[in-house]
Amino acid sequence: MKPVEGTIIIMDLDDFSEVVKERGWSEWMPNDATALLTELVERFASKWGASVIWGLDEERGTEEVVIEIPYVEPEEVAEDIKEIREKLRRIGVSISIVAIKDYVFPEASGRRKAYRATPGRRRAKRLLEKIKRSGGGILIT
């Protein structure tokens, strides 16, 4: 498949190792936050015809995820992304989310390629790292 314009989305739970320790959750099984994020990402991907490139993990729960949606603008999915953020906030968990327009190529073999295989993914990862350093929980579209 050749690259086409679309939206690249990266989501990552903020300070999650500390949250796991504070709440006494297991790192190896789904907990309230990772199970919820898994469910929300599955619904989101189904609704938008998105490709989950990396991170969706039903066995352990989802902590971080890379999603690409061909032919869709970030503004089109903004409300759904905000809803994901709000549902996690309701259970006391913060998430950083970046959604950018770039070329998408919905394939990856491994975590490294999921974040680095295309210029758009590299740019989205850099933006995510920047907002996480500034406290996280920020949505960029």
Order of alpha helices (4+ residues) and beta strands (2+ residues): beta-alpha-alpha-beta-beta-alpha-beta-alpha-alpha-beta
